[in-house]
């Protein structure tokens, strides 16, 4: 089935009489109810667009739906963020939205002229839908067809900035992408970030000239499994220099002097640093993409999640650890201290194996401490659940975009 026919199956033709002038009607969900700032007979219509950060944006879509919004999520059609597994991205979005909202996909390669007609068709449909609020992720700059389909250039929009600057050791994006990203940030009426530290970084770089709102990275409902009998540490996510895996490996011999039963699992794709600790049988390396269905088991098999980062703006992995009721041992960089707080884990200096080892020994070696910290982290969902994130995001839309 072509992407165009999929789109036709998700969104009916315009029905001006049913939904108000120019608003398309979903064939399974009529707009109904009232909400402040929108027309009296319709929920606020929110268009979310992204290329990367699909997991985050789908969660945000779910949160906005939960607080009464009518949401359309626009993405590319590739599965790169999901390890290249065919259909994995679409399946994840479908599970997250759970029958609500719409998911539209833009097919084709960025420079493929044959993909332009579909971009134009999407633009016309979304223009006819007339979203009340448009919110993009700044990864959109990798494929500006998404921006055009979303209605750009447009006068008012919001953007979420996940990383104000490239991470140390990661390749610099091309000049064109850096320039477009800077201008999208500067001209946004509203910029969302996940920590106070990111606000300062954006202001210092002159990348945010209007309103900046701090809204935490959301996470799902708590799903806490029993802790494993053997203490196990988990490093999960893309393996890159800025993530500090080498610092964690340097800390392990110190940990083993006090807690010889502790094991370490490193799970994620990327380039592993060299370390003598990798030869120890207590270290397991899964140098691969971990499928979404495996995540509950991966976290359930851990006692604590370690984020030994050299630099960070925020961490989706840290939010997932809290969802699964696991304490987070992280470094004092970027937004990680705000994520962990005072009672969901421990914060240590970056690039300090001795301090990291001491925190690990305390958390796994003190009876009941890991469970207490994990429980507190899961309970923080009252402040960072997707419904709360959706409510705070919608309130910011109404303040700055209405």
C-alpha positions as CSV (number, residue, x, y, z in Angstrom):
1,X,0.0,0.0,0.0
2,X,1.4,3.4,-0.9
3,X,1.9,6.1,1.8
4,X,-0.7,8.2,0.1
5,X,-3.3,5.5,0.3
6,X,-2.3,4.9,4.0
7,X,-2.9,8.6,4.6
8,X,-6.3,8.4,2.9
9,X,-7.2,5.6,5.2
10,X,-6.3,7.5,8.3
11,X,-7.9,10.8,7.4
12,X,-11.1,11.3,5.4
13,X,-11.8,13.9,2.8
14,X,-12.9,17.3,4.1
15,X,-16.3,17.5,5.6
16,X,-16.9,21.2,6.1
17,X,-20.3,20.7,7.6
18,X,-19.3,18.3,10.3
19,X,-16.2,19.9,11.8
20,X,-16.3,23.5,11.0
21,X,-14.8,25.2,8.0
22,X,-11.8,23.5,6.6
23,X,-11.3,20.9,9.3
24,X,-10.9,17.3,8.2
25,X,-12.8,14.7,10.2
26,X,-11.2,11.4,11.3
27,X,-13.3,8.5,10.2
28,X,-13.3,7.0,13.6
29,X,-13.2,10.0,16.0
30,X,-15.4,13.0,15.8
31,X,-14.1,16.2,17.4
32,X,-16.1,16.9,20.4
33,X,-16.0,18.7,23.7
34,X,-14.7,22.2,24.5
35,X,-11.4,23.6,25.4
36,X,-10.1,27.1,26.2
37,X,-8.4,28.8,23.3
38,X,-10.0,26.5,20.6
39,X,-13.3,26.7,18.8
40,X,-16.2,25.8,21.0
41,X,-16.9,22.5,19.3
42,X,-13.4,21.2,18.8
43,X,-10.4,20.1,20.7
44,X,-7.1,22.1,20.1
45,X,-5.5,20.7,17.0
46,X,-1.8,20.1,17.4
47,X,0.6,19.2,14.7
48,X,3.8,17.5,15.9
49,X,6.6,17.0,13.4
50,X,10.0,15.2,13.8
51,X,12.5,13.1,12.0
52,X,14.5,11.9,15.0
53,X,13.3,11.6,18.6
54,X,10.2,9.7,17.4
55,X,9.9,7.9,20.7
56,X,9.8,11.2,22.6
57,X,7.5,12.9,20.1
58,X,5.1,10.0,20.2
59,X,5.0,10.1,24.0
60,X,4.3,13.8,23.8
61,X,1.5,13.2,21.4
62,X,0.0,10.7,23.8
63,X,0.2,13.2,26.6
64,X,-1.5,15.9,24.6
65,X,-4.2,13.5,23.5
66,X,-4.7,12.6,27.2
67,X,-5.4,16.3,28.0
68,X,-7.9,16.7,25.2
69,X,-6.0,17.6,22.1
70,X,-6.6,16.4,18.6
71,X,-3.0,15.4,17.5
72,X,-1.4,14.6,14.2
73,X,2.1,13.3,14.3
74,X,4.2,13.8,11.1
75,X,7.4,11.7,10.7
76,X,9.6,10.2,8.0
77,X,8.9,6.6,7.1
78,X,12.3,5.1,8.0
79,X,13.1,2.8,11.0
80,X,16.7,4.0,11.7
81,X,15.9,5.1,15.2
82,X,14.6,1.6,15.8
83,X,17.7,-0.3,14.6
84,X,16.5,-0.5,11.0
85,X,13.9,-3.2,11.9
86,X,11.2,-2.9,9.2
87,X,7.9,-1.6,10.6
88,X,9.3,-1.0,14.1
89,X,8.8,2.8,14.1
90,X,5.2,2.5,12.9
91,X,4.4,-0.2,15.4
92,X,5.9,1.8,18.3
93,X,3.8,4.9,17.3
94,X,0.7,2.8,16.9
95,X,1.1,1.3,20.4
96,X,1.8,4.6,21.9
97,X,-1.1,6.5,20.4
98,X,-3.4,3.4,20.9
99,X,-6.0,4.3,18.4
100,X,-6.1,8.1,19.1
101,X,-4.7,10.8,16.9
102,X,-3.1,10.4,13.5
103,X,0.3,9.3,12.3
104,X,1.3,10.6,8.8
105,X,4.5,9.5,7.2
106,X,6.6,11.2,4.5
107,X,8.2,8.7,2.2
108,X,11.2,8.9,0.0
109,X,14.8,10.2,0.2
110,X,15.6,13.8,1.0
111,X,17.0,14.7,-2.4
112,X,14.6,12.5,-4.4
113,X,12.6,14.7,-6.7
114,X,10.0,12.0,-7.1
115,X,9.1,12.4,-3.4
116,X,8.2,16.1,-3.8
117,X,4.5,15.5,-5.0
118,X,3.8,13.6,-1.8
119,X,5.3,16.5,0.3
120,X,2.9,18.8,-1.6
121,X,-0.1,16.5,-0.9
122,X,0.7,16.4,2.8
123,X,1.1,20.1,2.9
124,X,-2.3,20.6,1.4
125,X,-4.0,18.2,3.7
126,X,-2.4,19.7,6.8
127,X,-3.1,23.3,5.6
128,X,-6.7,22.3,5.2
129,X,-6.8,20.7,8.7
130,X,-5.7,24.1,10.1
131,X,-3.8,23.2,13.2
132,X,-4.1,25.5,16.1
133,X,-0.5,24.8,17.2
134,X,2.5,23.6,15.3
135,X,5.4,22.0,17.3
136,X,8.5,20.6,15.8
137,X,11.6,18.8,17.1
138,X,14.8,20.6,15.9
139,X,16.0,17.3,14.3
140,X,13.6,18.4,11.5
141,X,16.6,20.1,9.9
142,X,17.8,16.8,8.5
143,X,14.9,16.7,6.1
144,X,13.3,20.1,5.4
145,X,10.6,18.4,3.4
146,X,9.0,17.7,6.8
147,X,9.1,21.4,7.6
148,X,7.5,22.3,4.2
149,X,4.8,19.7,4.7
150,X,4.2,21.1,8.2
151,X,3.5,24.6,6.8
152,X,6.9,26.4,6.9
153,X,7.6,29.1,6.6
154,X,5.0,29.9,9.1
155,X,4.6,32.8,11.5
156,X,4.1,31.0,14.9
157,X,5.5,27.7,16.0
158,X,7.2,25.9,18.9
159,X,10.4,23.8,18.8
160,X,11.9,21.4,21.3
161,X,15.7,21.5,21.6
162,X,17.1,18.2,22.9
163,X,20.8,19.1,22.5
164,X,21.8,22.8,22.3
165,X,25.3,21.8,21.0
166,X,26.8,18.7,19.5
167,X,28.1,16.2,22.0
168,X,31.9,15.9,22.5
169,X,33.3,13.3,20.2
170,X,30.2,13.2,17.9
171,X,30.6,14.5,14.3
172,X,29.6,18.1,13.7
173,X,26.6,18.4,11.4
174,X,27.2,20.1,8.0
175,X,27.1,23.9,7.9
176,X,23.8,23.9,6.1
177,X,22.1,21.9,8.9
178,X,23.7,24.0,11.7
179,X,22.5,27.2,10.0
180,X,18.9,26.1,9.4
181,X,18.7,24.7,13.0
182,X,19.9,28.0,14.4
183,X,17.4,30.0,12.5
184,X,14.5,27.6,13.4
185,X,15.4,28.1,17.0
186,X,15.8,31.9,16.8
187,X,12.5,32.4,15.0
188,X,10.4,30.1,17.2
189,X,7.9,31.9,19.4
190,X,8.4,29.1,22.0
191,X,11.4,26.9,22.7
192,X,11.0,23.8,24.9
193,X,14.0,22.3,26.8
194,X,14.2,19.6,29.5
195,X,16.4,21.3,32.1
196,X,17.3,24.7,33.5
197,X,20.9,24.3,32.4
198,X,19.8,24.0,28.8
199,X,18.1,27.4,29.1
200,X,21.4,29.1,30.0
201,X,23.2,27.3,27.3
202,X,20.7,28.3,24.6
203,X,20.6,31.9,25.8
204,X,24.4,32.1,25.8
205,X,24.5,30.8,22.2
206,X,21.9,33.3,21.1
207,X,19.8,30.4,19.7
208,X,16.7,31.3,21.7
209,X,15.4,34.9,21.5
210,X,11.8,34.5,22.7
211,X,10.1,32.4,25.3
212,X,11.9,29.3,26.7
213,X,9.9,26.8,28.7
214,X,11.4,23.9,30.8
215,X,9.2,20.8,30.6
216,X,10.8,17.5,31.8
217,X,11.3,14.5,29.5
218,X,8.2,12.4,30.1
219,X,7.9,8.8,30.9
220,X,5.2,6.2,31.0
221,X,3.3,4.6,33.9
222,X,5.5,2.8,36.5
223,X,6.3,-0.8,35.6
224,X,8.4,-2.1,38.5
225,X,9.7,-5.7,38.5
226,X,11.3,-7.4,41.4
227,X,15.0,-6.7,41.8
228,X,17.5,-9.5,40.7
229,X,19.1,-11.7,43.3
230,X,22.6,-10.8,41.9
231,X,23.5,-7.1,41.9
232,X,23.7,-5.9,38.3
233,X,24.5,-2.6,36.7
234,X,23.1,-1.5,33.4
235,X,24.5,0.9,30.8
236,X,21.9,1.3,28.1
237,X,21.9,3.4,24.9
238,X,24.1,4.5,22.1
239,X,27.8,4.0,22.9
240,X,29.7,7.2,22.3
241,X,32.7,9.0,23.8
242,X,30.6,11.6,25.6
243,X,28.6,8.8,27.4
244,X,31.7,7.9,29.5
245,X,31.6,4.1,29.2
246,X,35.4,4.1,29.7
247,X,34.9,5.8,33.1
248,X,32.4,3.1,34.1
249,X,34.8,0.4,33.0
250,X,37.6,2.0,35.0
251,X,35.4,2.1,38.1
252,X,34.5,-1.6,38.0
253,X,37.8,-3.0,39.5
254,X,37.2,-0.7,42.5
255,X,33.6,-1.9,42.8
256,X,34.7,-5.5,42.7
257,X,37.2,-5.0,45.5
258,X,34.2,-4.3,47.8
259,X,31.3,-6.0,45.9
260,X,32.8,-8.9,43.9
261,X,29.4,-10.3,42.9
262,X,28.4,-7.2,41.0
263,X,27.9,-7.7,37.2
264,X,27.7,-5.1,34.4
265,X,25.6,-5.2,31.3
266,X,26.4,-2.8,28.5
267,X,23.6,-2.7,25.8
268,X,23.6,-0.5,22.8
269,X,25.2,0.1,19.4
270,X,28.3,2.1,18.9
271,X,32.1,2.0,19.3
272,X,33.3,0.3,22.5
273,X,36.4,1.8,24.2
274,X,39.2,-0.6,25.0
275,X,39.5,-1.6,28.7
276,X,40.9,-4.6,30.6
277,X,37.6,-4.8,32.4
278,X,36.0,-6.1,29.2
279,X,37.9,-9.3,29.6
280,X,36.2,-10.0,33.0
281,X,33.3,-12.5,32.7
282,X,31.3,-10.3,35.0
283,X,30.9,-7.8,32.1
284,X,28.4,-8.6,29.4
285,X,28.4,-6.5,26.2
286,X,25.4,-6.4,23.8
287,X,26.8,-4.2,21.1
288,X,23.6,-4.0,19.2
289,X,20.3,-2.2,18.9
290,X,17.9,-3.4,21.7
291,X,14.3,-3.8,20.5
292,X,11.5,-2.1,22.3
293,X,10.0,-5.4,23.4
294,X,13.2,-6.3,25.2
295,X,13.4,-3.2,27.4
296,X,11.2,-4.3,30.3
297,X,13.3,-7.4,30.7
298,X,16.6,-5.5,30.3
299,X,15.7,-3.1,33.1
300,X,14.1,-5.8,35.3
301,X,17.4,-7.6,35.2
302,X,19.3,-4.6,36.6
303,X,19.8,-3.3,40.1
304,X,20.8,0.2,39.0
305,X,21.2,2.2,35.8
306,X,24.5,4.1,35.3
307,X,24.8,7.3,33.3
308,X,28.6,8.1,33.5
309,X,28.3,10.9,30.9
310,X,31.0,13.5,30.2
311,X,28.4,15.8,28.8
312,X,24.6,15.7,28.6
313,X,21.6,17.9,28.1
314,X,19.1,15.3,29.3
315,X,18.6,11.6,29.2
316,X,15.7,9.5,27.9
317,X,17.4,6.4,29.4
318,X,17.3,8.0,32.8
319,X,13.6,8.7,32.4
320,X,13.1,5.0,31.4
321,X,15.0,3.9,34.4
322,X,12.6,5.8,36.6
323,X,9.6,4.3,34.8
324,X,11.0,0.8,35.6
325,X,11.7,1.7,39.2
326,X,15.5,1.5,39.0
327,X,17.8,4.0,40.7
328,X,20.0,6.2,38.5
329,X,23.7,6.8,39.2
330,X,24.7,9.7,37.1
331,X,27.2,12.5,36.7
332,X,26.7,16.2,37.5
333,X,26.5,17.4,33.9
334,X,23.7,19.1,32.0
335,X,20.2,18.2,33.2
336,X,21.1,14.9,34.9
337,X,21.1,16.3,38.4
338,X,17.5,17.7,37.8
339,X,16.5,14.3,36.3
340,X,17.8,12.3,39.3
341,X,16.9,14.8,42.0
342,X,17.6,14.1,45.6
343,X,15.9,10.8,46.1
344,X,16.0,8.8,42.8
345,X,19.7,7.9,42.7
346,X,23.2,9.4,43.2
347,X,25.1,12.2,41.5
348,X,28.9,12.1,41.2
349,X,31.6,14.2,39.4
350,X,32.1,13.4,35.7
351,X,35.2,11.4,34.7
352,X,35.9,10.3,38.2
353,X,36.0,6.5,38.5
354,X,36.6,6.5,42.2
355,X,33.6,8.6,43.0
356,X,31.5,6.6,40.6
357,X,32.6,3.3,42.2
358,X,31.8,4.7,45.7
359,X,28.2,5.6,44.6
360,X,27.7,2.2,43.0
361,X,29.0,0.4,46.1
362,X,26.6,2.4,48.3
363,X,23.6,1.8,46.1
364,X,24.1,-2.0,45.5
365,X,25.7,-2.7,48.8
366,X,23.2,-1.0,51.2
367,X,20.2,-3.3,51.9
368,X,17.0,-1.9,50.5
369,X,18.6,1.3,49.2
370,X,18.3,0.5,45.5
371,X,14.6,-0.4,45.9
372,X,13.9,2.8,47.9
373,X,15.6,5.0,45.4
374,X,13.9,3.2,42.5
375,X,10.5,3.6,44.1
376,X,11.0,7.3,44.6
377,X,12.0,7.7,41.0
378,X,8.9,5.9,39.8
379,X,6.7,8.0,42.0
380,X,8.1,11.2,40.3
381,X,5.8,10.2,37.4
382,X,3.3,12.5,39.2
383,X,5.6,15.3,38.0
384,X,6.9,13.9,34.7
385,X,4.2,11.5,33.4
386,X,3.2,12.1,29.8
387,X,-0.1,13.4,30.8
388,X,1.6,16.0,33.0
389,X,4.0,16.9,30.2
390,X,1.1,17.2,27.8
391,X,-0.8,19.6,30.2
392,X,2.3,21.8,30.7
393,X,3.0,21.8,27.0
394,X,-0.5,22.8,26.1
395,X,-0.5,25.6,28.7
396,X,2.7,27.0,27.1
397,X,1.1,26.8,23.6
398,X,-1.8,28.9,24.9
399,X,0.5,31.4,26.6
400,X,2.8,32.0,23.6
401,X,1.2,30.7,20.4
402,X,-2.5,31.5,20.7
